[in-house]
Amino acid sequence: MKPLSSAHRATLLAALKDRFHRHMSRHEGIVWADVAARLEAQPDKLWSIHQMETTGGEPDVISAADTAGEYRFVDCSPQSPAGRVGYCYDREALDSRKAHKPKNSVMEVATAMGVNLLSETQYRALQRLGEFDTKSSSWIETPADIRKLGGALFGDRRFGHVFVYHNGAQSYYSGRGFRAALVV
């Protein structure tokens, strides 16, 4: 993590504030000043949100977190973030590929960004706030028993419905990325 310059911090906070106010239905009852105070007090989390923003995630607050005073930011870009596509699921999957290896895995990129993949429950909750992944798909957190057998989960929205599917974890596609979640 590198600290953000004051100029980058100001630009990011302005973008987040603007998005927050344009999409009030995503976070009814939450006040921007409270969110901004949490962000300013946690430069490491602000850095992670900057990573979400610069890779095309369009992060926004979607709820208060389980702990009082915390907020959950999630990628709200209409399609899976363009700067995070074309990855397989994890290092094990990447190492298993003999040819045509992707440049990285979603789990490694998420860790480097300081964020988590959305769980299936979080992905479905996001889809209640709008229509996401109508032309793309997003890897989601995969339960250990599925991953142990070589699979990984992803979701999308097609035909007016949200679907969660499985694929080999070593798979990768130009239109499949991942959506991040971060509690601030």
Secondary structure by P-SEA (a helix, b strand, c coil): cccccaaaaaaaaaaaaaaaaacccccccccaaaaaaaaaacaaaaaaaaaaaaaccccccccccccccbbbbcccccccccccccccccaaaaaacccccccccaaaaaaaaccccccaaaaaaaaaaccccccbbbbccccaaaaaaccbbbbbbcccbbbbbccccccccccccbbbbbcc
